């Protein structure tokens, strides 16, 4: 901190809002008038760029920005904005949670009763989510289910459209002239190391969010279709010995109507009952899970490279067993297409954490493009030019390094980032993210 270069270094940290894995660049960029070639704005020298990760365990600052973009994406599909008409707030909308089936009893906090092991476990107890009998827990089934969960979701969306069409006395092809089903979903790891999916499911008219669904497609009808679809989906695979292994959703399917202003959202991490949440907070509730990892210490952020790597991990015995199972199965030819060794650090889950149907709302690409357009418009305004001026943007950068040069620098950057995030979150508590996003 006494170094003459400290102020310059601190300015770099603040320019990326305290990113913990910044990309340090050297070079230049120019903004030129397309017609005349005149220089409108330029910068050269050394600059810092954010790492852009979605994972809070790697970089809380960049994860906040990702979560803020996710909030806009989710919220626009529920209440309008970002190119989506606000009439979608009158469409039939549900908050749906699909879970994994059981692969063996685990320690839990069921509320007014003790755990099935006969003991009470306080919040944060290390046994929570771990198998009561690890020797009989079906790790192979759990990892294979996890590896196929993305395909199960895809089949669920197909089955849902069929179930909705059947409820209206229509074929799937005929239903396209009457309605469209869209969704946005995020994957969240449970304590037992398996994902479940939270989703906003919306029914629109035939042209999408700018039209209303048919009057017969009520929240109850859509909810029944969700339950029917979830219970009908099944995917067949095989265990290493060739034994058939049918994969399906768990019996716990939670469906809430979010057509009203407030809904109840179950809090999986506490025993305080259901929580009343507004639309804006529902979007934040869903978006925050897009930044979470597996919940296993030192995993979810680093790919497994070898057996010795697994042996050195400081994780619970349960998570180690899931990682080991994924690694072992990944070495078998019959599971080569699953790339389980590549995804062993994610306990076998190989899907995207946040996905949506095409017509649900805007995209991350569009949100990033809006930010770039805003920066260019700022440069035009500063130059006294109209905002619709055609410009040419030229970037020429080379990487100097990634991250920080010492533990002391990382600790200082962490403190700076924590201060920036605390000030920002104070002004946007419901989004839990970047107010400038």
C-alpha positions in Angstrom: 0.0 0.0 0.0 3.0 2.3 0.4 4.1 1.5 -3.2 3.9 4.5 -5.6 2.0 2.2 -8.0 -0.7 1.4 -5.4 -3.1 4.1 -6.6 -2.9 2.9 -10.1 -3.4 -0.7 -9.0 -6.4 0.2 -6.8 -7.9 2.1 -9.7 -7.6 -1.1 -11.7 -9.4 -3.1 -9.0 -12.2 -0.5 -8.8 -12.6 -0.4 -12.5 -13.6 -4.1 -12.4 -15.7 -3.5 -9.2 -13.4 -5.8 -7.2 -13.3 -8.8 -9.6 -11.2 -11.5 -8.0 -9.9 -13.0 -11.3 -9.4 -9.9 -13.5 -7.9 -10.1 -17.0 -5.2 -7.5 -17.3 -4.8 -6.2 -20.9 -2.6 -3.8 -22.8 -3.5 -2.2 -26.1 -6.0 0.3 -27.4 -9.5 0.9 -28.7 -10.9 3.6 -30.9 -14.4 4.8 -31.9 -14.4 6.5 -35.3 -17.1 8.1 -37.3 -18.2 5.7 -40.0 -18.6 8.4 -42.7 -15.7 10.8 -42.1 -13.3 8.5 -40.2 -12.8 11.1 -37.5 -11.7 9.9 -34.1 -14.6 10.2 -31.6 -13.1 8.5 -28.6 -10.0 6.4 -27.8 -8.0 4.8 -25.0 -4.7 3.1 -24.9 -2.4 1.6 -22.4 -3.3 -0.9 -19.7 -6.8 -1.8 -18.7 -8.5 -4.4 -16.6 -11.5 -6.6 -17.7 -13.8 -8.6 -15.4 -13.6 -12.4 -15.5 -17.3 -12.7 -16.1 -17.9 -15.9 -14.2 -21.3 -16.8 -13.0 -19.9 -18.7 -9.9 -20.0 -16.8 -6.6 -17.3 -19.1 -5.2 -14.9 -17.9 -7.9 -15.8 -14.2 -8.0 -18.7 -12.7 -6.1 -18.6 -9.4 -8.0 -19.0 -11.0 -11.5 -21.5 -13.4 -10.1 -23.6 -10.5 -8.9 -23.6 -9.0 -12.4 -24.6 -12.4 -13.8 -27.4 -12.7 -11.2 -28.6 -9.2 -12.1 -28.8 -10.1 -15.8 -30.6 -13.3 -14.8 -33.0 -11.2 -12.7 -33.8 -9.0 -15.7 -34.2 -12.1 -17.9 -36.6 -13.9 -15.4 -38.5 -10.7 -14.4 -39.1 -9.6 -18.0 -40.8 -12.9 -18.7 -43.1 -12.4 -15.7 -43.9 -8.7 -15.7 -42.7 -7.3 -19.0 -39.8 -5.1 -20.0 -36.7 -5.6 -22.1 -38.8 -5.9 -25.2 -41.5 -8.0 -23.6 -45.0 -6.4 -23.2 -46.3 -5.9 -19.7 -49.4 -7.8 -20.6 -47.5 -11.0 -19.7 -48.3 -10.2 -16.1 -51.9 -11.2 -16.9 -50.9 -14.5 -18.5 -51.2 -17.8 -16.6 -47.9 -18.3 -14.8 -46.6 -21.0 -12.5 -43.6 -21.4 -10.3 -42.6 -25.1 -10.6 -40.0 -27.1 -8.8 -39.0 -30.6 -10.0 -36.7 -32.7 -7.8 -34.5 -35.8 -8.0 -35.8 -39.2 -6.8 -34.4 -40.8 -3.7 -31.3 -42.9 -4.0 -31.2 -43.7 -0.3 -32.2 -42.1 3.0 -30.2 -39.0 4.0 -30.0 -36.9 7.2 -32.4 -34.0 7.1 -34.3 -31.5 9.2 -38.0 -32.5 8.6 -39.4 -29.8 10.9 -41.3 -30.9 14.0 -40.0 -34.5 13.9 -36.4 -35.7 14.3 -34.4 -37.0 11.4 -35.2 -40.6 10.4 -31.9 -41.5 12.1 -33.6 -40.6 15.4 -31.6 -37.5 16.1 -32.2 -33.7 15.7 -29.8 -31.9 13.4 -29.3 -28.2 13.8 -29.0 -25.9 10.8 -25.5 -26.2 9.2 -24.8 -29.6 10.8 -22.3 -31.5 8.6 -24.4 -34.6 8.4 -27.3 -32.8 6.6 -27.7 -34.3 3.1 -25.4 -37.2 3.8 -26.6 -40.8 3.5 -27.7 -42.4 6.7 -26.2 -45.7 5.4 -23.5 -44.8 2.9 -22.9 -48.5 2.1 -26.4 -48.9 0.6 -26.7 -45.5 -1.0 -27.1 -45.8 -4.8 -24.2 -43.6 -5.9 -24.2 -45.0 -9.5 -27.9 -44.3 -9.9 -27.5 -40.8 -8.4 -24.7 -39.8 -10.8 -26.4 -41.3 -13.8 -29.6 -39.5 -13.0 -27.7 -36.3 -12.6 -25.9 -36.8 -15.9 -29.3 -37.2 -17.7 -31.3 -34.5 -15.8 -31.0 -32.1 -18.7 -32.5 -34.6 -21.1 -35.2 -35.4 -18.5 -36.1 -31.6 -18.5 -36.2 -31.6 -22.3 -38.6 -34.5 -22.3 -40.7 -32.8 -19.5 -41.2 -29.8 -21.7 -42.4 -32.0 -24.6 -44.7 -33.9 -22.3 -46.0 -30.6 -20.9 -47.0 -29.3 -24.3 -48.8 -32.5 -25.0 -50.6 -32.5 -21.7 -51.8 -28.9 -22.2 -53.0 -29.7 -25.7 -54.9 -32.7 -24.4 -56.5 -30.6 -21.7 -57.9 -28.4 -24.4 -59.1 -31.3 -26.6 -56.4 -30.4 -29.2 -53.5 -32.2 -30.8 -50.0 -30.8 -30.3 -50.1 -29.4 -33.9 -53.5 -27.8 -33.4 -52.5 -26.2 -30.1 -50.0 -24.0 -31.9 -52.9 -22.0 -33.3 -54.2 -21.3 -29.8 -51.4 -21.1 -27.3 -47.6 -21.2 -26.6 -45.9 -22.5 -23.5 -42.6 -20.9 -22.5 -40.3 -21.2 -19.5 -37.2 -20.1 -17.7 -35.5 -22.5 -15.3 -32.5 -22.7 -13.1 -30.7 -25.7 -11.5 -30.0 -25.7 -7.8 -27.9 -28.3 -5.9 -29.6 -29.8 -2.9 -27.6 -30.7 0.2 -27.5 -34.3 -1.0 -25.6 -33.2 -4.1 -28.4 -33.6 -6.6 -29.9 -30.8 -8.6 -33.5 -29.8 -8.7 -35.0 -27.4 -11.1 -36.9 -24.2 -10.3 -38.9 -22.8 -13.3 -41.3 -20.1 -14.2 -43.8 -21.6 -16.7 -46.0 -19.2 -18.7 -48.9 -19.8 -21.0 -49.3 -17.2 -23.9 -51.5 -16.9 -26.9 -50.5 -18.2 -30.3 -48.2 -15.3 -31.2 -46.3 -15.4 -27.9 -46.1 -12.9 -25.0 -48.0 -10.2 -26.9 -51.2 -12.3 -27.0 -53.4 -13.9 -24.2 -53.8 -17.6 -23.7 -57.2 -19.2 -24.2 -59.7 -18.7 -21.4 -59.8 -22.4 -20.6 -56.1 -22.5 -19.8 -56.4 -21.5 -16.2 -53.6 -21.9 -13.6 -55.3 -25.1 -12.3 -55.4 -26.6 -15.8 -51.7 -25.7 -16.4 -50.8 -27.0 -12.9 -52.5 -30.4 -13.6 -50.6 -30.5 -16.9 -47.3 -29.9 -15.1 -48.0 -32.7 -12.7 -49.1 -35.1 -15.5 -46.0 -34.3 -17.5 -43.6 -34.7 -14.6 -45.1 -38.1 -13.6 -45.1 -39.5 -17.2 -41.5 -38.7 -18.1 -39.1 -41.6 -18.0 -35.6 -42.2 -19.6 -34.0 -45.6 -19.8 -30.3 -46.2 -19.3 -28.2 -49.1 -17.9 -25.9 -49.7 -15.0 -22.3 -50.8 -15.6 -23.4 -54.5 -15.4 -26.1 -54.0 -18.0 -29.0 -53.9 -15.5 -31.7 -51.5 -16.7 -31.9 -48.2 -14.8 -35.1 -46.2 -15.5 -34.7 -42.5 -14.7 -37.6 -40.2 -13.7 -38.4 -37.2 -11.6 -38.9 -37.4 -7.9 -42.4 -37.6 -6.4 -42.0 -34.1 -4.9 -43.3 -31.8 -7.5 -44.2 -28.3 -6.2 -46.4 -26.0 -8.2 -47.4 -22.5 -7.2 -49.7 -20.0 -9.1 -47.9 -16.7 -9.6 -50.7 -15.0 -11.5 -51.5 -13.3 -8.2 -49.2 -10.6 -6.8 -47.8 -12.8 -4.0 -47.0 -16.5 -3.9 -45.6 -18.9 -1.3 -42.1 -20.2 -2.0 -40.8 -23.1 0.1 -37.4 -22.4 1.7 -35.4 -25.5 1.4 -32.7 -24.4 3.8 -34.8 -23.7 6.8 -37.8 -24.9 8.8 -39.5 -21.5 9.0 -42.3 -22.6 6.7 -43.3 -20.9 3.4 -42.3 -17.4 2.5 -44.5 -14.8 0.8 -42.6 -13.3 -2.1 -43.5 -10.6 -4.7 -42.8 -11.0 -8.4 -39.6 -9.0 -8.1 -38.3 -11.2 -5.3 -39.3 -14.3 -7.1 -37.1 -13.3 -10.0 -34.3 -12.7 -7.5 -34.9 -16.1 -5.8 -34.6 -17.9 -9.1 -31.7 -15.9 -10.4 -29.5 -16.3 -7.3 -29.3 -20.1 -7.8 -27.6 -19.5 -11.2 -24.5 -18.4 -9.3 -24.3 -21.3 -6.8 -21.9 -24.2 -7.1 -22.3 -27.7 -5.8 -22.0 -26.8 -2.2 -19.0 -29.1 -1.9 -15.8 -27.4 -0.6 -13.2 -27.0 -3.3 -15.4 -28.5 -6.1 -17.7 -26.9 -8.6 -14.9 -24.5 -9.6 -12.1 -26.8 -10.7 -12.2 -29.7 -13.0 -10.8 -33.0 -11.7 -7.6 -33.9 -13.5 -6.6 -37.2 -11.9 -7.3 -39.7 -9.1 -4.7 -38.1 -6.9 -6.6 -34.8 -7.3 -9.7 -36.5 -5.9 -7.7 -37.9 -3.0 -6.5 -34.4 -2.1 -9.9 -32.8 -2.1 -11.1 -31.4 1.2 -14.8 -32.5 0.9 -17.3 -34.5 2.7 -17.2 -38.3 2.3 -20.6 -38.1 0.5 -19.4 -35.6 -2.1 -16.1 -37.5 -2.5 -18.1 -40.6 -3.2 -20.2 -38.9 -5.9 -17.1 -37.4 -7.5 -15.3 -40.8 -7.3 -18.3 -42.5 -8.9 -18.5 -40.0 -11.7 -14.8 -40.4 -12.3 -15.0 -44.2 -12.3 -18.1 -44.3 -14.6 -16.4 -41.8 -16.9 -13.6 -44.4 -17.5 -16.1 -46.9 -19.0 -16.7 -47.0 -22.7 -20.5 -47.3 -22.3 -20.7 -43.8 -20.7 -18.2 -42.1 -23.0 -20.9 -39.8 -24.5 -21.7 -38.5 -21.0 -18.2 -37.1 -20.5 -18.5 -37.9 -16.8 -14.8 -37.3 -16.0 -15.1 -33.9 -17.5 -18.1 -33.1 -15.2 -17.0 -35.0 -12.1 -16.4 -31.7 -10.3 -20.1 -31.0 -10.8 -21.0 -34.3 -9.3 -22.0 -35.6 -12.8 -24.3 -32.6 -13.7 -23.4 -31.5 -17.2 -26.3 -29.1 -18.1 -26.6 -25.3 -18.2 -27.6 -23.8 -14.9 -30.0 -21.3 -16.5 -32.0 -22.0 -19.6 -35.2 -20.6 -21.2 -37.4 -21.2 -24.1 -36.9 -18.8 -27.0 -40.0 -16.7 -26.6 -39.9 -16.4 -22.8 -38.0 -13.1 -22.6 -34.8 -11.4 -23.6 -31.4 -13.1 -23.7 -28.0 -12.6 -22.0 -26.6 -11.6 -25.4 -29.2 -8.8 -25.8 -28.5 -7.5 -22.2 -24.8 -7.4 -22.9 -25.4 -5.6 -26.2 -27.5 -3.0 -24.4 -24.5 -2.2 -22.1 -22.2 -1.9 -25.1 -24.7 0.4 -26.9 -25.0 2.5 -23.8 -21.2 2.9 -23.6 -21.0 4.0 -27.3 -23.9 6.4 -26.8 -22.1 8.0 -23.9 -19.0 8.5 -26.1 -21.2 10.1 -28.8 -22.8 12.4 -26.3 -19.5 13.4 -24.9 -18.4 14.2 -28.5 -21.5 16.3 -29.2 -22.8 13.9 -31.9 -26.3 12.4 -32.3 -26.9 9.0 -30.7 -27.8 7.5 -34.1 -24.4 8.3 -35.6 -22.9 5.3 -37.3 -19.5 4.4 -35.8 -16.7 1.9 -36.2 -15.3 0.4 -32.9 -11.8 -1.0 -33.2 -10.3 -3.1 -30.3 -6.7 -4.3 -30.2 -5.7 -5.9 -26.9 -3.2 -8.4 -25.6 -3.3 -10.3 -22.3 -0.7 -9.4 -19.7 -2.0 -11.7 -17.0 -5.0 -13.1 -15.1 -5.7 -12.7 -11.4 -3.4 -11.1 -8.9 0.4 -11.5 -8.3 0.2 -12.2 -4.5 -2.0 -13.3 -1.7 -1.8 -9.8 -0.3 -3.1 -8.3 -3.5 -6.0 -10.8 -3.5 -6.9 -10.0 0.1 -6.9 -6.2 -0.6 -9.0 -6.7 -3.8 -11.4 -8.9 -1.8 -11.9 -6.2 0.7 -12.4 -3.5 -2.0 -14.9 -5.8 -3.8 -16.8 -6.5 -0.5 -17.2 -2.8 0.1 -18.5 -2.1 -3.4 -20.9 -5.0 -3.3 -22.2 -4.0 0.1 -22.9 -0.5 -1.1 -24.6 -1.7 -4.2 -26.7 -4.4 -2.5 -27.9 -1.9 0.0 -29.7 0.0 -2.8 -31.0 -3.1 -4.6 -31.9 -5.7 -1.9 -34.5 -7.5 -3.9 -32.3 -8.2 -6.9 -29.3 -9.1 -4.7 -27.0 -8.0 -7.5 -25.6 -5.3 -9.7 -27.8 -2.2 -9.8 -26.0 -1.0 -13.0 -26.8 -4.2 -14.9 
